[in-house]
Amino acid sequence: MKKREGSILLIDSDGGECRESLASSLDGFEIIFMPDRKKACDFFFHSNVDLVLLDHDRDGFCAELLGFFKSLKPLVPVIIMTGNGSEAFAVEVFRLGADDYFKKHLLADEFQAGVKNILGIRNEKNNAPHIGLERAVDCIHSHYNTRLSLSQIAGKAGMSISCFERKFKKEMGLTFNVYLNKLRINKAMELLNEKGLSISDIAFACGFTNQFHFTRTFKKFMVVPPVVYRKTLRG
């Protein structure tokens, strides 16, 4: 059996043809087809993928999802596909961090070349420091709900603390602490939509040592405290 080289998350309500085309041209890559956007977000949050192919349609969620993906895992490239885009829209998605942009009904060879180019560029950048940083980010996402220290994560990356801090800020656009807290708050926002969980339960589930610290951090990112945010979800 041939070793799997990587995985591509395809988010498209009508992506069967695209999936078959990619599967035939990218031997060794697993194409994960998820037309349901909510399930795709949950999968992205909990899984490692090498590339996201995100369809844009008239419901307007593309930019929101792109921002979500890039805020969680900036190193994962995202390609936008659309059947009704414009030059202004292309500028907007690139501003939000898209790595490439294609209109649907495009030539198959052109699209496949774009996908291979993105994957190739990413592989070329996989020098030791870059691999170490990815290993650190994976660790953060796997253990965000535990006590994580800067020195612990720097060790996962195989770097000194000072080197890791510089590299992390340069590549991720955020400091380690801000990135970790933002990830925890994103998870807390999901849990606040569930019934039966107290604010204290959610705080501990997301890696905060106490409810006061959680509330203060949540308000810093979301302007309102978690209790008020929960009321807006149910109102």
C-alpha positions in Angstrom: 0.0 0.0 0.0 1.3 3.4 -1.0 2.1 5.7 1.9 -0.3 8.7 2.2 1.5 11.9 1.6 -1.1 14.3 3.0 -4.7 15.3 3.1 -6.8 18.0 1.5 -10.1 19.3 3.0 -12.6 20.1 0.2 -15.5 22.2 1.4 -18.0 22.5 -1.4 -21.7 21.7 -1.6 -21.3 20.5 -5.1 -17.7 19.2 -5.2 -18.0 15.7 -6.5 -16.4 16.5 -9.9 -13.6 18.5 -8.3 -12.9 15.7 -5.8 -12.6 13.1 -8.6 -10.3 15.4 -10.6 -8.0 16.0 -7.6 -7.9 12.4 -6.6 -6.7 11.3 -10.1 -4.0 14.0 -10.3 -2.7 14.0 -6.7 -1.9 10.4 -6.1 -1.1 9.8 -2.4 -3.2 12.6 -1.1 -6.5 11.9 0.7 -9.3 14.2 -0.4 -11.7 14.8 2.5 -15.0 16.0 1.0 -17.2 17.8 3.5 -20.1 19.8 2.0 -21.4 20.8 5.5 -19.5 23.9 6.6 -20.1 23.5 10.3 -18.8 19.9 10.3 -15.9 21.0 8.2 -15.0 23.7 10.7 -15.1 21.1 13.5 -13.0 18.7 11.5 -10.4 21.4 10.7 -10.2 22.3 14.4 -9.5 18.8 15.5 -7.5 17.4 12.6 -4.4 18.1 10.6 -4.7 18.9 6.9 -2.2 20.1 4.3 -4.6 22.3 2.3 -8.1 23.7 2.4 -10.2 24.1 -0.8 -13.1 26.4 0.1 -16.0 27.1 -2.2 -17.6 30.5 -2.2 -21.3 30.9 -3.0 -24.0 33.5 -2.5 -24.6 32.8 1.1 -21.5 34.9 2.0 -19.9 32.6 4.5 -16.6 32.2 2.5 -14.8 35.3 4.0 -16.0 34.3 7.5 -14.7 30.8 7.2 -11.4 31.9 5.7 -10.8 34.2 8.6 -11.7 31.3 11.0 -9.2 28.9 9.3 -6.4 31.4 9.2 -6.9 32.5 12.8 -6.6 29.0 14.0 -3.9 27.6 11.7 -2.2 30.3 9.7 0.3 27.8 8.2 -2.4 25.8 6.5 -2.9 27.2 2.9 -6.4 27.9 1.7 -7.5 28.1 -1.9 -10.8 29.9 -2.7 -13.1 28.6 -5.5 -16.0 30.5 -6.8 -18.6 30.6 -9.6 -19.6 34.2 -9.0 -16.6 36.1 -7.9 -15.3 39.5 -8.9 -12.0 41.4 -8.9 -13.1 43.2 -5.7 -13.9 39.8 -4.1 -10.5 38.4 -5.1 -8.7 41.3 -3.5 -10.8 40.8 -0.3 -10.0 37.1 0.1 -6.3 37.7 -0.6 -6.4 40.4 2.1 -7.9 37.9 4.5 -5.0 35.4 3.8 -6.2 33.2 0.9 -3.2 31.6 -0.8 -4.9 31.4 -4.2 -8.2 32.1 -6.0 -9.8 30.3 -8.9 -13.1 30.7 -10.7 -15.2 27.6 -11.2 -15.5 26.1 -14.7 -11.8 26.8 -15.0 -9.5 24.6 -17.0 -8.8 21.4 -15.0 -5.1 21.6 -15.8 -4.9 25.2 -14.5 -6.7 24.4 -11.2 -4.6 21.2 -10.6 -1.4 23.1 -11.3 -2.5 25.7 -8.7 -3.1 23.1 -6.1 0.2 21.4 -6.8 2.0 24.7 -6.7 0.6 25.5 -3.2 1.5 22.1 -1.9 4.9 22.3 -3.5 5.7 25.7 -2.0 4.7 24.4 1.4 7.0 21.4 1.0 9.9 23.4 -0.1 9.6 25.5 3.1 9.7 22.5 5.3 13.2 23.1 6.6 14.0 22.1 10.1 12.8 25.4 11.8 9.6 25.3 9.9 8.9 21.6 10.8 9.7 22.5 14.4 7.2 25.3 14.4 4.5 23.1 12.9 5.2 20.5 15.5 4.8 23.2 18.2 1.5 24.4 16.7 0.2 20.9 16.5 1.0 20.5 20.2 -0.8 23.7 21.1 -3.9 22.5 19.3 -3.8 19.1 20.9 -3.2 20.3 24.4 -4.7 23.8 24.6 -6.9 22.6 27.5 -3.9 21.8 29.7 -1.3 24.0 31.3 1.1 25.0 28.5 4.3 27.0 29.1 6.4 28.8 26.6 9.4 26.8 27.5 7.5 23.5 27.0 6.3 24.5 23.5 9.7 25.9 22.5 11.2 22.5 23.5 8.7 20.8 21.2 9.9 23.0 18.4 13.5 22.2 19.2 14.3 25.9 19.7 15.5 28.1 22.5 12.8 30.3 24.0 14.1 33.5 22.4 14.4 31.9 19.0 11.0 30.3 19.2 9.4 33.6 20.3 10.9 35.4 17.2 10.0 32.6 14.8 6.5 32.1 16.1 5.6 35.9 16.0 7.1 36.2 12.5 5.2 33.2 11.0 2.0 33.3 13.0 1.6 37.1 13.4 0.8 36.7 17.1 2.8 36.0 20.2 2.6 32.5 21.7 0.4 33.7 24.6 -2.1 35.6 22.4 -2.3 32.7 20.0 -3.0 30.2 22.8 -5.6 32.4 24.4 -7.3 33.1 21.1 -7.5 29.4 20.4 -9.0 28.8 23.9 -11.5 31.5 23.5 -12.6 30.1 20.1 -13.2 26.8 21.7 -15.1 28.4 24.6 -17.4 30.2 22.1 -18.4 26.7 20.8 -19.0 25.4 24.3 -21.1 28.4 25.3 -23.6 27.3 22.7 -24.1 24.0 24.5 -26.6 23.4 27.3 -25.7 22.0 30.7 -22.2 23.6 31.0 -21.5 26.2 33.6 -19.1 29.1 32.9 -16.7 27.4 35.4 -17.0 24.1 33.5 -16.1 25.8 30.2 -13.2 27.7 31.7 -11.5 24.5 32.9 -12.4 22.6 29.7 -10.5 25.3 27.7 -7.4 25.3 29.8 -8.0 28.3 32.1 -7.0 27.9 35.8 -10.0 29.7 37.2 -13.3 31.4 36.1 -12.0 34.9 36.8 -9.1 34.5 34.4 -11.3 33.0 31.8 -13.9 35.8 32.0 -11.2 38.5 31.9 -9.5 36.9 28.9 -12.8 36.3 27.1 -13.9 40.0 27.5 -10.5 41.1 26.2 -11.1 39.3 22.9 -14.8 39.5 22.6 -15.6 42.8 24.4 -18.4 41.3 26.4 -18.1 38.6 29.2 -19.0 35.0 28.5 -22.3 35.3 30.3 -23.5 38.1 28.1 -22.1 36.3 25.0 -24.1 33.2 25.9 -27.3 35.3 26.2 -26.8 36.7 22.7 -26.5 33.1 21.3 -29.8 32.1 23.0 -31.6 35.4 22.4 
